[in-house]
Amino acid sequence: MAAQILRCLWPSLARPAIPKTFLKAPVRSFSTTPVPNATLNQVLRGCRKPQRARHAVSPALSDTLCPQQKGVCLKVGITRPKKPNSGERKTARVRLSSGRMITAYIPGEGHNIQQHSVVLVRGGRSQDCPGVRYHLVRGALDLAGVSNRMSSRSKYGTKKPKKASVGA
């Protein structure tokens, strides 16, 4: 009985303290096989060079760290898509506010931009048009939204159509 009371009052007297460093399990790597060092020939061939950085999809925007940029339209034209596809993709040559010249895709059916129109440019390439790495934002600045668009309206800058009232 006296031993229990002493343990409650002075726990350090009852049992010697074990440092916490001994309680931890040793850290083991996942693989038990040793990692071989590079040979002299591998080092001379350049095995220790760091990997090259990936190139940006939209370099004019990633260089300035902007999600969108304003630009002035210089020329509006069409681009023929790559091999399996056919058609006429509407593109615009744009001078950005940073001074860079880019080619941008005009999404949607029909557009109202012409030379000297002020447009908003976002990233994102047009996969079947070579050299086109940017999209124009519909419904922003001088570029109007797509008319009579019912689905995916937010991508094409179209407002929700008014409901026709019955009996009026």
N, C-alpha and C positions, 0 to 999 in steps of 0.2 A: 504494500500500500504506500509506504513511504517512497519507494522507487518511482511509482507512478506520479506522485505529487511533485517529486524533484524533476522528473522529465517535463512536466507541464510548466514548471516555473523556470527552469534553465535547460532549454533543449540543447544548447551547445555542450553541456556537461554530459548529457546522456549518450551522445554518439559523436564521433569526430566528423567534422565537416569535410566533404569531398569536393575538391575544386570542380567547377562546371566544365573545365576544359577536358577532363577525363571522361565526362559523361557523353560527349559527342562521339558518334560513330565516325570512323575514318572516311573521308570523301574518296569515292572511287569513280573513275571514268567509265563510260558505258562500254568501251571496248577494252579487252584485256590484251590485245595484240599491240606490240610497240609500233609507234609511227616511225617509218624509216626516214632518215634525212635524205635530202636531195644529193644526187651525185654531182661531181664536178662538171660533167658534160651537160647535165640538166641546168645547172646554174649558169653556165656559159651561154646556153641557148636562150636563157631569159625566163626561167620558170618563176622567178621571184618578182617579175614585173606586176604591178597592180592591174586589175581588170580595167579596161577602158570604160569611161562613163557612157551611158546610153544617150543617144541624141534625142532632143525634144521633138514632140510631134508638131508643136506650134512654136518655133523658135522666136518669132518676133514678139510674142506675148510673154514667153518664159524669161527672156532676157530682161524685160522691164518689170517682171513679177506682177503683171496685171491680168485679171480674168477677162476683161474686154478692153478694147481701145477704140477711140473715135478716129475716123478717117474720111478722106474726101475721095469720091469716085472719079477716076480719070478716064476709064473706058469700060463700056459694057459690051460683052460679046458672048459667044457660045464656044463650048469645048466639046469635042467628040470623046466619048468614054473609051476605056481600054477594051481589049479584044472581044471577050464574049458578049459584052453589052453593046447596044446601039442606041442612038438618040442624040439629043442636043441638050447639054447641060449649060444652064445660064451661069456665067461667071462675070466677075467685075475686077478690074485692076484698081487697087486702092492705095493711096498714100496715107500711111498712118500718122498720127500726131507726133510720134517719135521720129518721123522722117523716113521710115522704111517703106519699101514698095512691096506689096503682096498681091497674090491672086486669091480671091475669095469666091465661094460658091453661094448662089442665091437660092435658098430653099423654097419649095412651094410652087404652085402653078401661077404664073403671071407675076409681074413686078412693075413698079412705077419709077425705078431709079434711072437716072441718066447721068451724063457728065456733070460734075460739080455737086452732086448730091452728097450730103453728109450722112454717113452710115456708121453703125456700131458693129465692130468685128469681134467675134469670139473664136476660140480655138476649135479644132475638130476637122479632120481632113475629109475630103470626098474620095472614097476608096477607088472609084473607077475613073477619076480624072487625074492625070499625072500633073504633079506640081501644085495641086490645090490643097492647102493645109489649113484653111480657115473657112468659117461660115459667117454670113451676115445675119444679124438678129432682126427678124421680122417684127414689125410694129414698134420699132424704136427709131427716133430721129426722123429722117426723111423717107425711110423705107416703110411702106404701109404693110399691114397684115394681109393675109390671104382672104379674099372675099368668098363667102358661101362655104366656109370651112366648118364642118360639124364635129369631127373627131380630132383629137390631139391639138386642140385650139391654142393651148398655151405655147406650144412649140412654134406656132406660125403667127402669133400676135393677133388673134381674132377674138373679138368680144363674143359673149354668149348671145345668141339671136333672141330677139323679143318674141314672146308668146303671142300668137294671134288671139285676140279676145273674141269670144263667141257672142253673136247677136249685136255687134257694134258695127 
